[in-house]
Amino acid sequence: MTDRKHILRPGPRLPRKPEKPQAPVPKAAVPAVIETSTPAVVRSDAALNCFAAVPRGAEEVAAAELEALGISGAMPGKGGVAFITTRSGLYRANLWLRTASRVLVQLAVFPCMTPGDLYAGVHAIAWQELITPAMTLAVDCSLRDSALTHSGFVALKTKDAIVDRIREACGQRPNVDTAMPDVRINVHLHKNVCTLSLDSSGDSLDRRGYRLERNEAPLRETLAATVIALTGWDGSLPLADPMCGSGTIPVEAALLAARIPPGLQRDFGFQRWLDFDEVLWNQLIREAECEIRTLPVGLITGYDLDSRALLIAGRNAAKAGLEGQIHFFHAALQAFQPEGDSGVVILNPPYGKRLGEEDDLRELYCQIGDVMKKRCRGWTGYVLTGNLELAKYVGLKASRRYVLFNGAIECRLLKYDLY
């Protein structure tokens, strides 16, 4: 019915880590396959259909990131960006994307109304060419507006089809490891269409490797990077965070300005694939390291009243390879005074989502507006908040509003031109 197609083919393996090629193989037994992933040839430059999942509101930013990486034609959609690239582009996307949470490589798309449809569509793929019995796997599932409504059942049925196919081919089956699998499979079921993908990232990309300690309710790294990108800040002007907490915004800004890839200190799922090209990967790492620069003194500063949070911020910055390049100060918001005639100031104050907290935070938001108005003239101010009622107490007129999501919380990034 359809030609046999392979996404990934065997290549050199990592020491003591079985790797995997990727291959979609739709068979006549599958319910009419809508689409199978490319390519059908064994080349490192073969096209891969990919999807970068991002925080809602960051889609256009992520598309611009891909364009800057030389990956053209990215198509932003709700919650992510679809794009086509090569193996090199896939590696670079994982290494360099600051706003994406993971990068998926599509294996197949097929209609799915029943458990039988799901099992047949998954079983049609030659999983024995992707996963050996010695490897481990995990299945992630998301579904919406479909006849199958239980994500746990869909994940289990997918796993059964995968291990059955491998056992039929190899005589043995791989084990499941939900914590640290060799291969992570993503199942997305929307309006009775199943998209089956390999997760090339492994751990979520917001886990950069530098934030070993976290203050209460830290801002996710990907969202912090999105906020910085939306400000247009490029490292040519000072940037200050008067309520920096454990330092996520200053560190993400510093990584950008220093040209440090956010994924430089971590491993990725594709490194455990059977076709992993270690030579290519090492070349990309060397090229990235040659571009890293040291930041000028005073470019990025962070302030907070919580001394413990500042200690964590300093350790996180050092772990990110930025020791001594971000300057943290112990100071209350009322004492904040940026240095320089112009720059960008970013605040992520508490949202007050618990009962009774809003009353306590009104004064804080009033102070934010007062400090920006009196002490930040010539600068551009940005406030990220998930509470628009509290934002009114800033008392300044926002010149622009961006809609972002912090998990399930709908937020606004408010821009203030300070004269």
C-alpha positions in Angstrom: 0.0 0.0 0.0 2.9 2.4 0.8 6.6 2.1 0.3 8.8 1.2 3.1 10.4 4.4 4.6 13.2 4.9 7.1 13.9 8.0 9.2 17.0 6.9 11.0 19.5 4.2 10.2 22.1 2.4 12.3 25.3 4.3 12.9 28.1 4.4 15.6 26.9 3.7 19.1 27.8 5.4 22.3 30.0 3.4 24.7 27.8 1.1 26.9 24.6 2.8 25.5 22.7 1.0 22.8 21.6 3.5 20.1 18.7 3.5 17.7 17.8 4.2 14.2 14.3 5.5 13.4 12.0 4.0 10.9 8.3 4.3 10.0 6.9 1.3 8.1 3.2 1.6 7.3 1.7 -1.8 6.3 -1.4 -2.8 4.5 -2.8 -3.8 7.9 -2.9 -0.2 9.1 -5.9 2.0 8.7 -5.1 4.1 5.6 -2.0 6.0 6.6 -2.4 9.7 6.0 1.2 10.5 6.1 4.5 8.8 6.8 7.7 10.6 7.8 10.5 11.3 5.3 13.0 10.3 4.1 13.3 7.0 2.2 17.1 7.2 1.7 20.0 6.5 3.9 21.7 9.9 4.1 22.7 12.1 7.0 21.1 15.1 5.1 17.8 13.3 4.6 14.7 15.4 5.6 13.1 14.9 9.0 9.6 16.1 9.8 10.0 17.8 13.2 7.9 19.6 15.8 9.3 21.9 18.5 6.9 22.2 21.5 7.1 25.6 23.1 5.2 27.5 25.8 2.0 28.9 24.3 2.7 32.4 23.1 6.3 31.6 22.1 5.6 30.1 18.7 6.7 33.0 16.6 9.8 33.5 18.8 10.8 29.8 18.3 10.2 30.1 14.6 12.6 33.0 14.5 15.1 31.0 16.5 15.0 28.2 13.9 15.4 30.7 11.1 18.5 32.0 12.9 19.9 28.5 13.0 19.5 28.2 9.2 16.3 26.1 9.3 13.9 27.9 7.0 10.2 27.3 6.4 9.2 26.8 10.1 5.4 26.9 10.5 4.2 28.2 13.9 1.1 26.6 15.3 -0.7 26.4 18.6 1.9 25.2 21.2 4.7 24.6 18.8 6.5 25.0 15.5 6.6 22.4 12.7 9.7 22.3 10.5 11.7 20.1 8.2 15.5 19.7 8.7 18.4 17.3 8.5 20.1 15.3 11.2 22.5 18.2 11.7 19.6 20.6 12.0 17.9 18.3 14.5 21.1 18.3 16.6 21.5 22.1 16.4 17.8 22.7 17.3 18.2 20.7 20.5 21.5 22.4 21.4 20.5 26.0 20.6 16.7 26.5 21.0 16.1 28.6 24.1 12.3 28.7 24.0 11.4 25.0 23.1 10.6 22.3 25.6 11.3 19.4 23.3 11.8 18.5 19.6 9.9 15.6 18.2 10.7 13.7 15.0 7.6 12.4 13.3 7.3 8.7 12.4 3.8 8.3 11.1 0.3 9.9 11.0 -2.8 7.7 10.8 -6.5 7.8 11.5 -7.4 6.4 14.9 -10.9 5.8 16.2 -10.6 2.6 18.1 -8.0 0.7 20.2 -7.6 -1.6 17.2 -6.7 1.3 15.0 -4.2 2.5 17.5 -2.5 -0.9 17.9 -2.4 -1.6 14.1 -1.0 1.9 13.3 1.8 1.6 16.0 2.5 -2.1 15.2 3.1 -1.2 11.5 6.3 0.6 12.3 9.5 -1.5 12.3 10.4 -0.8 15.9 13.1 -3.5 15.9 15.1 -1.0 13.7 14.7 1.7 16.3 14.9 -0.2 19.6 16.8 -3.3 20.6 15.5 -5.6 23.3 18.4 -4.4 25.5 17.1 -0.8 25.4 14.4 0.8 27.5 11.5 2.9 26.4 8.7 5.2 27.6 5.6 6.5 26.0 4.2 10.0 26.5 0.6 10.7 25.4 -1.5 13.7 24.8 -5.0 13.6 23.4 -7.9 16.0 22.6 -11.3 15.8 20.9 -10.9 12.1 20.1 -12.9 8.9 20.5 -10.2 7.5 22.7 -10.3 9.6 25.9 -7.9 8.0 28.4 -4.3 9.0 28.0 -3.1 6.2 30.2 -4.8 3.6 28.1 -3.5 5.1 24.9 0.0 5.0 26.2 -0.3 1.4 27.4 -1.8 0.2 24.1 1.0 2.0 22.2 3.6 0.3 24.4 2.0 -3.1 23.9 2.2 -2.6 20.1 5.8 -1.6 20.2 7.1 -4.4 22.4 5.0 -7.0 20.5 6.6 -5.9 17.2 10.1 -6.1 18.7 9.4 -9.5 20.3 8.1 -10.9 17.0 11.3 -9.7 15.2 13.9 -10.4 17.9 12.4 -13.0 20.2 12.8 -10.7 23.2 11.1 -7.4 24.3 12.6 -4.2 25.7 11.6 -3.0 29.2 9.9 0.2 30.2 11.7 2.9 32.1 9.6 6.0 32.6 12.4 7.9 34.4 15.4 7.6 32.1 14.5 5.6 29.0 16.8 5.1 26.0 14.0 5.9 23.7 11.0 8.2 24.4 8.0 7.9 22.1 5.3 10.6 21.9 1.7 9.9 20.9 -0.5 12.8 20.0 -4.1 12.1 19.3 -6.2 15.0 18.0 -9.6 14.7 16.4 -9.1 11.0 15.8 -5.8 11.4 14.0 -2.7 9.9 15.7 0.7 11.4 15.2 3.5 9.1 16.4 6.9 10.7 17.0 10.3 10.1 18.6 11.3 12.5 21.3 14.8 13.6 20.3 15.3 15.8 23.4 14.9 13.2 26.2 14.5 15.4 29.3 12.6 18.6 28.7 14.9 21.3 27.2 14.2 23.7 30.0 16.4 21.5 32.1 19.6 23.2 31.0 21.8 21.6 33.7 22.7 24.8 35.6 19.7 25.2 37.9 20.6 22.6 40.6 18.8 24.6 43.3 15.5 26.3 43.0 13.8 29.0 45.0 10.0 28.8 45.6 8.0 29.0 42.4 10.9 29.6 40.0 10.2 30.8 36.4 10.8 28.1 33.9 13.9 28.7 31.8 12.1 28.5 28.4 9.6 31.1 29.5 12.3 33.4 30.8 14.1 33.0 27.4 10.8 33.9 25.7 10.4 37.0 27.7 13.9 38.2 27.0 13.4 37.5 23.3 10.1 39.5 23.2 11.9 42.5 24.8 14.3 42.6 21.8 17.3 42.7 24.1 20.4 41.6 22.3 23.2 42.3 24.8 24.0 45.8 23.6 22.4 47.5 26.5 22.3 46.8 30.3 19.6 44.4 31.6 18.4 44.4 35.2 16.0 42.2 37.2 15.0 44.0 40.5 13.3 40.8 41.8 15.6 38.1 40.4 14.9 35.3 42.9 17.1 32.4 42.0 18.3 34.2 38.9 16.6 32.6 36.0 16.1 35.8 34.0 19.6 37.1 34.5 21.2 33.7 33.7 19.1 33.2 30.5 20.0 36.7 29.4 23.6 36.0 30.1 23.6 32.7 28.1 22.1 34.6 25.2 24.6 37.5 25.4 27.6 35.2 25.9 26.5 33.0 22.9 26.4 29.9 25.1 24.1 27.2 23.8 21.4 26.4 26.5 22.0 22.7 25.9 25.8 22.8 26.3 25.8 21.1 29.7 23.3 18.3 29.1 22.6 15.1 27.2 19.8 14.5 24.7 17.6 11.6 23.7 19.1 11.4 20.2 22.4 10.5 21.7 21.0 7.1 22.6 19.6 6.5 19.1 21.2 3.8 17.0 22.1 6.2 14.2 23.7 8.8 16.5 26.5 10.6 14.7 29.0 11.3 17.4 31.5 12.9 15.0 28.9 15.4 13.8 27.7 16.1 17.3 31.3 16.8 18.6 31.9 19.1 15.6 28.7 21.1 16.5 29.9 21.4 20.1 33.3 22.6 19.1 31.9 25.2 16.8 29.6 26.5 19.5 32.4 26.7 22.1 34.5 28.8 19.7 31.8 31.4 19.6 31.4 31.9 23.4 32.4 35.3 24.7 33.0 36.9 28.1 30.4 39.5 29.2 31.4 43.1 30.0 31.2 44.2 33.6 27.8 45.5 34.6 25.9 44.3 31.5 23.5 42.1 33.5 22.5 42.6 37.2 20.1 41.0 39.5 18.6 42.3 42.8 16.6 40.6 45.6 15.8 41.0 49.3 16.1 37.3 49.9 19.7 36.5 50.7 19.2 32.7 50.3 17.7 33.3 46.8 20.8 35.3 45.8 23.1 32.6 47.0 21.2 30.1 44.8 21.3 32.6 41.9 25.1 32.9 42.2 25.6 29.1 42.3 23.3 28.7 39.3 25.2 31.4 37.3 28.5 29.7 38.2 27.2 26.3 37.1 26.1 27.9 33.8 29.7 28.9 33.2 29.0 32.6 34.0 30.8 33.0 37.4 31.5 36.6 38.0 29.8 37.7 34.8 26.4 38.5 36.4 26.4 40.8 39.4 23.8 40.1 42.1 23.0 42.6 44.8 21.1 42.3 48.1 18.5 45.0 47.9 14.8 45.7 48.4 12.7 46.8 45.4 12.4 50.3 46.9 16.2 50.6 46.8 16.6 49.5 43.2 18.6 52.0 41.1 19.8 50.8 37.7 23.1 52.1 36.4 23.3 53.8 33.0 21.0 56.1 31.0 19.2 53.3 29.2 18.6 49.6 29.3 15.9 46.9 29.9 14.4 46.1 33.3 12.4 42.9 33.7 10.2 42.0 36.6 8.3 38.7 37.3 6.4 39.5 40.6 4.2 37.1 42.4 0.7 36.6 40.9 -1.2 36.1 44.1 -3.2 33.1 43.0 -4.0 31.9 46.5 -7.0 33.3 48.4 -6.2 36.5 50.2 -2.8 37.1 48.6 -4.0 39.8 46.2 -4.6 42.2 49.0 -1.0 41.7 50.2 0.4 42.2 46.7 -1.3 45.4 45.7 1.3 47.5 47.5 4.1 45.6 45.7 2.6 46.3 42.3 2.2 50.0 43.3 5.9 50.0 44.3 6.9 48.5 40.9 5.2 51.3 39.1 6.7 53.9 41.4 10.3 52.5 41.1 10.0 52.3 37.3 8.6 55.8 37.0 11.1 57.5 39.3 14.3 55.5 38.9 14.2 53.9 35.5 13.8 57.0 33.2 15.3 56.3 29.8 14.9 52.5 30.3 12.2 50.2 29.0 10.3 48.2 31.6 8.7 44.8 31.3 6.4 43.1 33.9 5.4 39.5 33.5 2.3 38.7 35.5 -0.5 36.2 35.6 -2.9 38.6 37.4 -4.2 41.5 35.3 -6.1 43.0 38.2 -2.9 43.4 40.2 -1.2 44.8 37.1 -3.5 47.8 37.2 -1.8 48.9 40.4 1.4 49.5 38.5 -0.2 52.7 37.5 1.5 53.1 34.2 0.1 52.7 30.7 1.5 49.6 28.9 2.6 50.4 25.3 2.4 46.7 24.4 1.0 43.5 25.8 2.1 39.9 24.9 0.0 36.9 25.8 2.1 34.1 27.3 1.4 31.0 29.4 3.2 29.9 32.5 2.1 26.3 32.4 -1.7 26.6 32.6 -1.7 30.2 33.8 -2.5 32.8 31.2 0.0 35.7 31.7 0.7 39.1 30.1 4.1 40.6 29.4 3.5 44.3 29.7 5.9 46.8 28.1 6.4 50.3 29.6 8.2 53.1 27.9 9.8 55.0 30.7 10.4 58.7 30.1 
